[in-house]
Amino acid sequence: MRAADPLSALRDECELMSETALGLSEEEFAQPTRCAPWNVKELLSHLYRAINRINAALAEPEPPSADTDSVSYWRSYVPADDAPDIADRAKELADQFATGADLARGWDGMWRKAIESSGCTDPARVVMTWGPALRLDEFLKTRVLEVTVHRMDLDDALGRKGWGTDQAVSIVDDILSSLLGEDPPRDLEWDSVEFIEAATGRRPLTPDERRILGPLAGRFPLLG
């Protein structure tokens, strides 16, 4: 089976995020999300920052070598230490846009620039993020995870069932399975969304799921 293309997956997920965001009312932008303390506008602001990291990284000199991939990148993230600052920075950026509609338009232009720049760059080009250095194609996979999971968060806030595109879900599942150390037991009968939501802490494991997972249950959530 041909591996999913992270650039194509990211383009598709960002396009779908734009389609939703550009059609939201200001009342919908003010809706709370399951990513407390963010509302919908602040969630989109967080994604703006996450994808704009591509533009920032490609504007900087190339580091001499990579020290991280799309899996170990997430092991470098410590939710208890990093989450408060991440939440505050998203709120600060959201406040710079007078309305949710303004932010949606800014988001739409920003990610298109990031995709265009990435498409003109060697996938093996090393980029520096907030600390880890990794190949561009590996960094794009981390961005796919960000948009796919947070697009599900957005759908949840709007009362919809979230679902990622096939390529994006394939990339996210590969990362989460690698963080777990193996594929989830088949007896769980999880679909892709159920695995993603449990692995990212969007919902707690049930007693039956913990029993089936056994010692693996202690690894959940795989990332916050």
Secondary structure, DSSP 8 states (H G I E B T S, - for coil): -----HHHHHHHHHHHHHHHHTT--HHHHTSB-SSTT-BHHHHHHHHHHHHHHHHHHHTS---SS----TTHHHHT--HHHHHHHHHHHHHHHHHTSSSHHHHHHHHHHHHHHHHHHHHTS-TT-EEE-SS-EEEHHHHHHHHHHHHHHHHHHHHHHTT------HHHHHHHHHHHHHHHTS---GGG---HHHHHHHHTTSS---HHHHHHHGGGGGG-SS--
